């Protein structure tokens, strides 16, 4: 078997975004488990949550002010 190469932060962000949506193939998930840096995954998850919360707050403010 080949040694998995570590993926960069951009690729980690893409993997986390797909996981937020819930659309990820099992094969891709298995590759991610082997190759993603856990610290990058935590950072990408925190950024994703911050963007999600900011988006929801913006939508609620627009609806309430209308």
For each residue, the residues with C-beta under 8 A, 3 or more apart:
1:
2:
3:
4: 31 34 35
5: 35
6: 35 36 37
7: 11 12 15 32 35 36 37 40
8: 11 12 40
9: 12 13 40 43 44
10: 13 14
11: 7 8 14 15 36
12: 7 8 9 15 16 36 37 40 41 43 44
13: 9 10 16 17 44 47 48
14: 10 11 17 18
15: 7 11 12 18 19 24 28 32 36 41 44
16: 12 13 19 20 41 44 45 48
17: 13 14 20 21 48
18: 14 15 21 23 24 28
19: 15 16 22 24
20: 16 17 48 52
21: 17 18
22: 19
23: 18
24: 15 18 19 28 29 32
25: 28 29
26: 29 30
27: 30 31
28: 15 18 24 25 31 32
29: 24 25 26 32 33
30: 26 27 33 34
31: 4 27 28 34 35
32: 7 15 24 28 29 35 36
33: 29 30 36
34: 4 30 31
35: 4 5 6 7 31 32
36: 6 7 11 12 15 32 33 40 41
37: 6 7 12 40 41
38: 41 42
39: 42 43
40: 7 8 9 12 36 37 43 44
41: 12 15 16 36 37 38 44 45
42: 38 39 45 46
43: 9 12 39 40 46 47
44: 9 12 13 15 16 40 41 47 48
45: 16 41 42 48 49
46: 42 43 49 50
47: 13 43 44 50 51
48: 13 16 17 20 44 45 51 52
49: 45 46 52 53
50: 46 47 53 54
51: 47 48 54 55
52: 20 48 49 55 56
53: 49 50 56 57
54: 50 51 57 58
55: 51 52 58 59
56: 52 53 59 60
57: 53 54 60 61
58: 54 55 61 62
59: 55 56 62 63
60: 56 57 63 64
61: 57 58 64 65
62: 58 59 65 66
63: 59 60 66
64: 60 61
65: 61 62
66: 62 63
